[in-house]
Amino acid sequence: MGEAQEVQLRIMDQEAKDQTNLPQYTSITDQYCSTAPQTRNYRRWIRLSIYTVFLLAGQSAAMLLGRLYFVKGGNSKWMATLVQLAGFPVLIPFYLISTTSKPSTNDSQIKSSPSVTTLALIYVSIGLLVAADCYLYTIGLQYLPVSTYTLICASQLAFNSVFSFLLNAQKFTPFIINSLVLLTISSILLVFNNESSDGTSGVSKAKYAIGFICTVAASAGYGLVLSLTQLCFNKVIKRQTFKAVLDMIIYQQIVATSVIVVGLFASGDWKGLTREMDGYKMGKVSYVMNLVGTAISWQVFAIGCVGLVFDVSSLFSNSISVLGLPIVPVLAVFVFNDKMGGVKVISMVLAIWGFISYAYHHYLDDRNCKAEKRNAGEVSKAPMLES
């Protein structure tokens, strides 16, 4: 009888402990779910805001300076392409800082790290694509008014969506399809726009057509590069660090720069650079400042672009890039006296409409994701409350 009472007392004591421990466990869980994710979320939005500013500012400045190079007497396609890539040394201090920061010692990350051969293959392959893409963009920028050039570049979002569907399992929703249709029509409209005298004096219709085709091809190549970059981050690199972003930028640009330097010397363009500098309409100092400013602007753009791919997706990065494209035509009206005819205005409106359609899709997707996480959290708490 005494032993039975003792056993009963032990059971009651254990139940009392469980009841006192249950609220504490629930409280800690609730606190973690409410504070830690919010802190990470704020940091993420700050990081995304910085990347977005870098992308928009770098893109706008680089395009305007790139067009200014040709307008004021620059003529070397290889040099104009080289400055898009050769500015990567300005990122080395940031790279050294990210390397000397306290590394993660997670064993699973070390085991899943790709081999040097795999990374080299990735950087070389993407670097070669980037070199070809930048050269095509340069041809388009030389032969087209900057306003037309930027509007055609809006088609890169459509190409990126297709490649993301093929490579990254991106789902096509009605809003994405609507965005693709609008951006495609926006670019096609510019085929019927006769601009032989719109800020591109001396450019024939044949060169205008070449510039148009090269810009469309470059936009397709850019969409492919972004989708491949996202694929590499998700499937191969699998490291959520700023160093991984800088690795992707610096190493691929070392490859691309090497290719363009070979092209510069093989084509013989390097022989005329001194003469080009002497004949530059704004003077030698302005010539050098233009090239340096263009190089730095493209690197600022690269940090923002790859950072958004790393943090969100290639489509989101590209949509922000498309959002900034209408800024350049407006500035070009004042800087280069580009004309904004009816066709261009309609094309710009369609491009903005296409971006808004995609942005709204992303908003709905993000809202549904939050709702699913909230429902999952409520379901996970239910068994604890029942017990």
Salt bridges, closest charged atoms under 4 A:
GLU6 OE2 - ARG10 NH2 2.94
ASP13 OD2 - LYS17 NZ 3.83
ASP30 OD1 - LYS381 NZ 3.01
GLU195 OE2 - LYS344 NZ 2.63
ASP198 OD2 - LYS344 NZ 2.79
ASP247 OD2 - ARG239 NH2 3.76
ASP247 OD2 - LYS243 NZ 3.07
ASP278 OD1 - LYS284 NZ 3.20
ASP311 OD2 - ARG47 NE 2.56
ASP366 OD2 - LYS370 NZ 3.64
